[in-house]
């Protein structure tokens, strides 16, 4: 019997989960054994999973799970160097030259396990079967506008946290922007037709920010893109990948510009293909904005688990998208799982 083990997230400020109790019941009805770890932070309570028929395991007990269990989480594992001998479903961030990703692949090679990277669960046409993109864009735009608002007050963005829902976030942000007394900034969104860009644009519109929407047609010439510097806020919603143009070059720090706040919502600064060259590390919930230049000011927001600001809404959305693929876990050699495994095999061969 296929055995899916849903682990507790161990990443700070991570309350999301990729399976709801309703999805758990559907998997069990399909003949899949489901174990769900207890969690002190998960947005969805454990009782729902218990009522759905899941087996309940202690928090962070997945290293002792049966060898044939498929371990399912979202964000990264503790970087303790231990060999990984299970099959894991998660966002590995390991295939674009990231140093931590190379360490992760070496752990899989040492333990004989395998990574089914959620970013690389794709259809035959190459489209992702599930993504947190909309809520990443929504929350990322919000924190970037908080960064802009802090600049109007002569400071830098302070800590952010979890919101009760979409409306609570929009209301709080609108009040914060109103309190600055400044006119709303103009924002440019690149990747505006995708899930991430749609979420970012929707947030901007909800708080009265005018949005310039760009997608592939507007960036096809490969750059440079002086228009980005003519907006006060830039929201990058395009994943780093080979051939991605540079939207903000390193010399943008000192170039004439209106731009003061960048939201790198795709957030892959250590990738060789990052389109934003003015920063080199992610930011955190405690320190959301990285100041990369003082005069004129330029801050970058690059939090890499933005949807967890709205954990229940984003979990429900993502889990619904992913469930059809989880129902096919009995065939790991074919379909989305076979394609993900082939990508893993290609990359681990180069480590």
CORLIN-V940515 format. One record per pair of residues at least 6 apart in sequence whose ideal C-beta (glycine too) atoms are under 8 Angstrom apart, sorted by the first residue. I is the first residue (numbers start at 1). J is the second residue. Records with the same first field share a line. If there is no record, write none. Layout:
I=J, J
This chain:
1=31, 32, 33
2=31, 32, 33, 70, 329, 330
3=32, 33, 34, 35, 66, 68, 69, 70
4=19, 27, 32, 33, 34, 35, 69, 70, 72, 326, 329
5=35, 37, 57, 62, 65, 69, 70, 71, 72
6=17, 18, 19, 24, 34, 35, 36, 37, 49, 54, 72, 73
7=37, 60, 62, 71, 72, 73
8=37, 38, 39, 40, 41, 42, 59, 60, 73
9=15, 16, 17, 39, 41, 42, 73, 74, 75
10=60, 75, 77, 78
11=75, 76, 305
12=285
13=162, 285, 305, 308
14=41, 74, 75, 305, 308
15=41, 42, 43, 162, 308, 311
16=43, 74, 132, 305, 307, 308, 311, 314, 315, 318
17=39, 42, 43, 44, 74, 315, 319
18=72, 73, 74, 89, 118, 315, 318, 319, 322
19=27, 34, 36, 72, 319, 322, 323, 326
20=44, 48, 315, 316, 319, 320
21=44, 48, 49, 51, 52
22=52
23=319, 320, 323, 326
24=34, 36, 48, 49, 52, 53, 54
25=52, 53
26=323, 327
27=34, 323, 326, 327, 329
28=34, 52, 53, 54
30=327
31=330
32=326, 327, 329, 330
33=55
34=49, 52, 53, 54, 55
35=54, 55, 56, 57, 65, 69
36=46, 49, 54, 55, 56, 57
37=56, 57, 58, 59, 60, 61, 62
38=46, 56, 57, 58, 59
39=46, 59
40=59
43=311, 312, 315
44=312, 315
46=56
49=56
50=56
57=65
62=69, 71, 73, 86
63=82
65=71, 86
67=85, 86
69=86
70=86, 87, 88, 89, 116, 329
71=86, 87, 88, 89, 90
72=88, 89, 90
73=88, 89, 90
74=90, 91, 118
75=90, 91, 305
76=90, 91, 92, 93, 100, 104
77=84, 88, 90, 104
79=100, 103
81=103, 107
82=107, 111
83=107, 110, 111, 112, 113
84=104, 107, 108, 110, 111, 113
85=111, 112, 113
86=111, 113
87=113, 114, 116, 332
88=108, 113, 114, 115, 116
89=116, 118
90=115, 117, 118
91=117, 118, 119
92=101, 104, 115, 117, 119
93=100, 101, 104, 119, 268
94=100, 101, 102, 104, 105, 115, 117, 347
95=101, 117, 120, 343, 347
96=240, 241, 268, 271, 272, 273
97=270, 271, 272
98=268, 270, 271
99=270
100=270
102=351
104=115
105=115, 347, 348, 351
106=351
108=114, 115, 344, 348
109=348, 351
114=341, 344
115=340, 344
116=332, 337, 340, 341, 344
117=340, 343, 344
118=130, 322
119=128
120=339, 340, 343
121=128, 129, 130, 322, 325, 336, 337, 339, 340
122=128, 129, 336, 339, 340
123=129, 336
129=321, 322, 324, 325, 336
130=318, 321, 322, 325
131=195, 318, 321
132=307, 314, 317, 318
133=194, 195, 196, 198, 199, 237
134=195, 196, 198, 199, 317
135=199, 306, 307, 310, 313, 314, 317
136=196, 199, 265, 306, 307, 314
137=195, 196, 197, 198, 199, 200, 201, 202, 203, 235, 237, 265
138=166, 169, 199, 200, 202, 203, 310
139=169, 199, 203, 306, 307, 309, 310
140=196, 199, 200, 235, 263, 265, 267, 301, 303, 306
141=187, 189, 199, 200, 201, 203, 204, 235, 263, 265
142=169, 170, 173, 203, 309
143=157, 160, 263, 288, 301, 303, 306, 309
144=233, 235, 261, 262, 263, 265, 301
145=173, 177, 185, 187, 203, 204, 207, 209, 233, 261
146=157, 160, 173, 176, 288
147=156, 157, 261, 263, 288, 289, 299, 301
148=177, 185, 232, 233, 260, 261
149=157, 173, 176, 177, 179, 180
150=156, 157, 158, 289
151=260, 261, 297, 299
152=180, 181, 182
153=180
156=289, 291, 299
157=288, 289, 299, 301
158=288
159=285, 286, 287, 288
160=285, 288, 303, 309
161=285, 309
162=308, 309, 310, 311
163=169, 172, 309, 310
165=310, 312, 313
166=310, 313
169=309, 310
170=203, 206, 207
173=203, 207
174=206, 207, 208
177=184, 207, 208
184=207, 208, 209, 210
185=209, 231, 232, 233, 261
186=209, 210, 211, 212, 231, 232, 233
187=204, 209, 210, 211, 212, 231, 232, 233, 234, 235
188=211, 212, 214, 227, 228, 231, 233, 234, 235
189=197, 200, 201, 204, 211, 212, 213, 214, 235, 237
190=197, 214, 215, 218, 219, 228, 234, 235, 236, 237, 238, 247
191=197, 214, 215, 236, 237, 238, 266
192=198, 200, 201, 211, 213, 214, 215, 237
193=213, 215, 216
194=215, 237, 238
196=237, 265, 266
197=213, 215, 235, 237
200=235, 237, 263, 265
201=211, 213
204=210, 211, 235
205=211
209=233
212=227, 231
219=225, 245, 247
222=245
223=245, 246, 247
224=246, 249
225=245, 247
228=234, 247, 248, 252, 259
229=248, 252, 255, 256, 257, 258, 259
230=257, 258, 259
231=258, 259
232=258, 259, 260, 261
233=259, 260, 261, 262, 263
234=247, 248, 259, 261, 262, 263
235=262, 263, 265
236=247, 262, 263, 264, 265, 266, 275, 276
237=265, 266
238=244, 266, 275
239=266, 268
240=266, 268, 271, 272, 273, 274, 275
241=273
242=273
243=273
244=273, 274, 275
245=275
246=275, 276, 277
247=275, 276
248=259, 262, 275, 276, 277, 278
249=277, 278
250=277, 278
252=259, 277, 278, 298
253=278, 292, 293, 298
254=293
257=296, 298
259=298
260=296, 297, 298, 299
261=289, 298, 299, 301
262=276, 278, 279, 298, 299, 300, 301
263=300, 301, 302
264=274, 276, 279, 300, 301, 302
265=306
267=282, 302, 303, 304, 306
268=274
269=276, 279, 280, 281, 282, 302
270=280, 281
276=300
278=292, 293, 298, 300
279=290, 292, 300, 302
281=290, 302
282=302, 303, 304
283=289, 290, 300, 301, 302, 303
284=303
285=303
288=301, 303
289=299, 300, 301
290=299, 300, 301, 302
291=297, 298, 299
292=298, 299, 300
307=314, 318
308=314
325=335, 336, 337
328=334, 335, 336, 337
329=337
331=337, 338
332=338, 341
333=341
